[in-house]
Amino acid sequence: MFFIQFLFLFINYNMETKIYKSSLKNRMYRHSPKGYKSHRISNWKHNFKIFGDLELFYEIWETTENCDVCKCLLNPIYNRQKTFNSRALDHCPKCLIPKGILCKSCNIFKKLKCPCCDEYN
C-alpha cells in the first residue's frame, strides 16, 4: 500500500514538473522578439479578424514612434505595462483593414476616418 502511494506521488510530481517546464518554455518564447511578433500577429488575425500583409503591418507597428492623431511619444514595443501611450493598431470593424498606429487613449476616444468606408468607426 505504501509503495502504491509513493508511486502515485512520484508520478504526480513528475507530471507537475513537466507541465511547469513546458509552460516556462512557452513563456520564455513569448517574451523573445520572435515569439512576441508571432503572438501579436496571431492576435490581430484571430481576435480582430484583420487581414492583409500582417508582417508589413507589424514592421510599421514596430517602427512607429508617435501616435497618428495626437503625436505623443509611444511606449517601447516590449513594455508590458498598459498605459495611455501604449501602441494600438486601429482598424475598421466593417471592412477589417488597419487605419493607423495610435496610442491607447486615442484608440478609445478618438477615431481615424476609414479610407474605404469614409466613416469614423
N, C-alpha and C positions, 0 to 999 in steps of 0.2 A: 504494500500500500504506500509506504514511504517513497519507494522508488518511482512509482507512477506519479505521485505528486511532484517529486523532484524533476522528473522528465517533463511534465506539463509546464512547470515554471521555467525550465531551461528553454523549451521550445518557444514559450510566450516571450521570454526575454530576447531571444534571437530575432523573433518577428518584429518586436518593437525597435530594436536597434537597426534592422534592415529598413524599416519604414522611416526611421529618423534619418538614416544615411541618405536614402533616396530623396527625402524632402529637403535635406540640406543641400544635396547636389542640385536639385531644381532651383532652390533659392539662390545658390551661387551663380547658376546660369542666368537667371532672371536679372541679376544685378550686373552682369557683364554687358558691354556695349552691344554685342551681337544678340544676346537674349532680350535686352531692353527693346531693341529695334524690332525683333520678331514679335514680342508681346504687344507693342504699340500698334504695329500694322495689323495683326490679327484682331485686336480690339476694334480698330476702325472698320475692318471688314465685316466682322460678325455682329458687333453690338450696334454700330451706327449704319451699317449697310452701305458704306461709302465704296464706290467703285472707281476704277481708273488706274493710273500708274501710281500705286501706293508707295513704291520705292522712291519715286521722284518727290511725292508729297512729303515723305519722311525726311528727305535731304533738305527740302525747303524748310520744313518744320524745325529741323535741327540747326540750320544756319541763320534763321531769322533772329534778330536781336531786339527789335522793337515791335510793339503792338501796331497793327494796321490802322486802328481807329484813334487811340489816344497817344500813340508814340511813346508810351512808357517803356522802360527797360524791362525785359522779361527775365525771369529766373533762369539759371543754368539748366540744361536739359536733364541732368541726373539728380536734380534736387527733389527729394521725395516729399517735402512738405507742400501741402496745398495752400497757397496764399493767393492774394488778389492779383498778383502779377505772374502766376503760373501760366504756362503755354496751353493753348487750346486750339484745335483745328475746327474752325467754324464751317458748317456745311448746311446746304439747303435740304430740309426734310422732304420736300416734294420731288425734286429731281436728283437728289443724293450726290451732288458734286460739291467739292470743297470750295469755299469762298475766300478764305484767308486765315492767317495766324493771328489770333487775338489773345489778350490776357483774359483771365477768368472773369473779371468784373465786366469787361466789355462783352464777352461772350454771353453773359447772363442778361445784362441790362441794355446794351446797345447792339444793334444788328447791322450787318452789311447787306447791301442790296444784291440779290441773286442775278447774275448776268443772263440766265435762261428764262426765269420766271418774271423778272422785273418786279419782284415783291420783296418786302422786308420780312423774313421769317425768323 
